Amino acid sequence: MNIKENEVYTFKLSSGEEVIGKVVGFDSDYVYMVEPLSVSPGPQGMGLMQTIFTSEEGAKVTLNIKNVTMITDTADAIKQKYIQTTTGIAVPSKKIVMG
């Protein structure tokens, strides 16, 4: 998979946890990201929660690629929720303007 910087990806870890984050860099051993969120089941379905509670806000997080079993592009609906959760900005759904 061709990972691009400043894009949001979903990582499935060997622990079974799914982590979504904005990739800010990578090399052969590590992926560097900001604002990682974990996918968590809740009463209303799947939700996003903070992955690391004690780091500084906006801190760069290092993920060892050896702990990753799968990497994929994040689905658009989840990516929009991720952006809303991390920035507070609600991404409008794509609509065609007719006029």
C-alpha atoms as a printed R data frame, in Angstrom:
   type eleno elety resid chain resno       x      y       z
1  ATOM     1    CA   MET     A     1   0.000  0.000   0.000
2  ATOM     2    CA   ASN     A     2   1.253  3.460  -0.853
3  ATOM     3    CA   ILE     A     3   0.927  5.524   2.345
4  ATOM     4    CA   LYS     A     4   0.784  9.287   1.846
5  ATOM     5    CA   GLU     A     5   1.581 11.932   4.432
6  ATOM     6    CA   ASN     A     6  -1.296 14.064   5.775
7  ATOM     7    CA   GLU     A     7  -3.880 11.401   4.947
8  ATOM     8    CA   VAL     A     8  -6.058  9.458   7.407
9  ATOM     9    CA   TYR     A     9  -5.583  5.676   7.567
10 ATOM    10    CA   THR     A    10  -6.957  2.779   9.584
11 ATOM    11    CA   PHE     A    11  -4.469  0.402  11.214
12 ATOM    12    CA   LYS     A    12  -5.421 -3.031  12.548
13 ATOM    13    CA   LEU     A    13  -2.964 -3.930  15.301
14 ATOM    14    CA   SER     A    14  -1.814 -7.415  16.251
15 ATOM    15    CA   SER     A    15  -3.764 -6.902  19.523
16 ATOM    16    CA   GLY     A    16  -6.991 -6.704  17.470
17 ATOM    17    CA   GLU     A    17  -7.462 -2.980  18.115
18 ATOM    18    CA   GLU     A    18  -8.228 -0.627  15.217
19 ATOM    19    CA   VAL     A    19  -6.527  2.765  15.291
20 ATOM    20    CA   ILE     A    20  -7.335  5.661  12.981
21 ATOM    21    CA   GLY     A    21  -4.850  8.485  12.597
22 ATOM    22    CA   LYS     A    22  -3.468 11.177  10.346
23 ATOM    23    CA   VAL     A    23  -0.068 10.032   9.080
24 ATOM    24    CA   VAL     A    24   2.601 12.751   9.217
25 ATOM    25    CA   GLY     A    25   5.578 10.569   8.288
26 ATOM    26    CA   PHE     A    26   6.807  6.993   7.966
27 ATOM    27    CA   ASP     A    27   9.863  4.871   7.339
28 ATOM    28    CA   SER     A    28  10.535  1.142   7.075
29 ATOM    29    CA   ASP     A    29  10.019  0.563  10.818
30 ATOM    30    CA   TYR     A    30   7.567  3.203  12.035
31 ATOM    31    CA   VAL     A    31   4.501  5.195  11.112
32 ATOM    32    CA   TYR     A    32   4.273  8.652  12.695
33 ATOM    33    CA   MET     A    33   0.799 10.054  13.240
34 ATOM    34    CA   VAL     A    34  -1.132 12.686  15.136
35 ATOM    35    CA   GLU     A    35  -4.530 12.454  16.840
36 ATOM    36    CA   PRO     A    36  -4.783  8.642  16.930
37 ATOM    37    CA   LEU     A    37  -8.269  7.411  17.820
38 ATOM    38    CA   SER     A    38  -9.371  3.871  18.635
39 ATOM    39    CA   VAL     A    39 -12.543  2.310  17.280
40 ATOM    40    CA   SER     A    40 -14.729  1.232  20.180
41 ATOM    41    CA   PRO     A    41 -18.175 -0.403  20.320
42 ATOM    42    CA   GLY     A    42 -20.785  1.553  22.254
43 ATOM    43    CA   PRO     A    43 -24.532  1.603  22.919
44 ATOM    44    CA   GLN     A    44 -25.230  3.467  19.658
45 ATOM    45    CA   GLY     A    45 -22.789  1.410  17.576
46 ATOM    46    CA   MET     A    46 -19.129  1.952  16.772
47 ATOM    47    CA   GLY     A    47 -17.508  5.093  18.135
48 ATOM    48    CA   LEU     A    48 -14.130  6.790  18.257
49 ATOM    49    CA   MET     A    49 -12.222  7.347  21.474
50 ATOM    50    CA   GLN     A    50  -8.825  8.698  22.405
51 ATOM    51    CA   THR     A    51  -6.072  6.107  22.036
52 ATOM    52    CA   ILE     A    52  -3.564  7.827  24.333
53 ATOM    53    CA   PHE     A    53  -4.913  9.848  27.251
54 ATOM    54    CA   THR     A    54  -1.747 11.297  28.795
55 ATOM    55    CA   SER     A    55   0.195 12.776  25.869
56 ATOM    56    CA   GLU     A    56   0.279 16.440  24.959
57 ATOM    57    CA   GLU     A    57  -2.462 17.542  22.567
58 ATOM    58    CA   GLY     A    58  -1.244 17.295  18.971
59 ATOM    59    CA   ALA     A    59   1.808 15.227  19.914
60 ATOM    60    CA   LYS     A    60   3.355 13.054  17.223
61 ATOM    61    CA   VAL     A    61   2.821  9.354  18.005
62 ATOM    62    CA   THR     A    62   5.112  6.577  16.811
63 ATOM    63    CA   LEU     A    63   3.542  3.264  15.766
64 ATOM    64    CA   ASN     A    64   5.865  0.287  15.292
65 ATOM    65    CA   ILE     A    65   4.959 -1.200  11.909
66 ATOM    66    CA   LYS     A    66   5.747 -4.701  13.287
67 ATOM    67    CA   ASN     A    67   2.615 -4.419  15.461
68 ATOM    68    CA   VAL     A    68   0.387 -3.689  12.448
69 ATOM    69    CA   THR     A    69  -1.361 -6.568  10.701
70 ATOM    70    CA   MET     A    70  -3.407 -4.494   8.205
71 ATOM    71    CA   ILE     A    71  -3.467 -0.947   6.815
72 ATOM    72    CA   THR     A    72  -6.299  0.494   4.753
73 ATOM    73    CA   ASP     A    73  -7.771  3.752   3.593
74 ATOM    74    CA   THR     A    74 -10.399  4.901   6.065
75 ATOM    75    CA   ALA     A    75 -14.003  4.856   4.799
76 ATOM    76    CA   ASP     A    76 -15.280  8.356   3.939
77 ATOM    77    CA   ALA     A    77 -18.035  8.365   6.585
78 ATOM    78    CA   ILE     A    78 -15.544  7.352   9.301
79 ATOM    79    CA   LYS     A    79 -12.958  9.824   8.017
80 ATOM    80    CA   GLN     A    80 -15.542 12.626   8.285
81 ATOM    81    CA   LYS     A    81 -16.319 11.560  11.874
82 ATOM    82    CA   TYR     A    82 -12.568 11.465  12.621
83 ATOM    83    CA   ILE     A    83 -12.137 15.020  11.299
84 ATOM    84    CA   GLN     A    84 -15.144 16.205  13.299
85 ATOM    85    CA   THR     A    85 -13.837 14.518  16.469
86 ATOM    86    CA   THR     A    86 -10.263 15.820  16.160
87 ATOM    87    CA   THR     A    87 -10.968 19.344  14.896
88 ATOM    88    CA   GLY     A    88 -14.568 20.110  15.836
89 ATOM    89    CA   ILE     A    89 -15.292 20.867  12.184
90 ATOM    90    CA   ALA     A    90 -18.312 19.050  10.744
91 ATOM    91    CA   VAL     A    91 -17.600 18.004   7.160
92 ATOM    92    CA   PRO     A    92 -20.730 18.485   5.041
93 ATOM    93    CA   SER     A    93 -21.857 15.526   2.998
94 ATOM    94    CA   LYS     A    94 -21.140 15.732  -0.716
95 ATOM    95    CA   LYS     A    95 -24.130 17.048  -2.612
96 ATOM    96    CA   ILE     A    96 -24.612 18.246  -6.140
97 ATOM    97    CA   VAL     A    97 -25.788 21.830  -6.347
98 ATOM    98    CA   MET     A    98 -28.509 22.208  -8.957
99 ATOM    99    CA   GLY     A    99 -29.456 25.633 -10.084
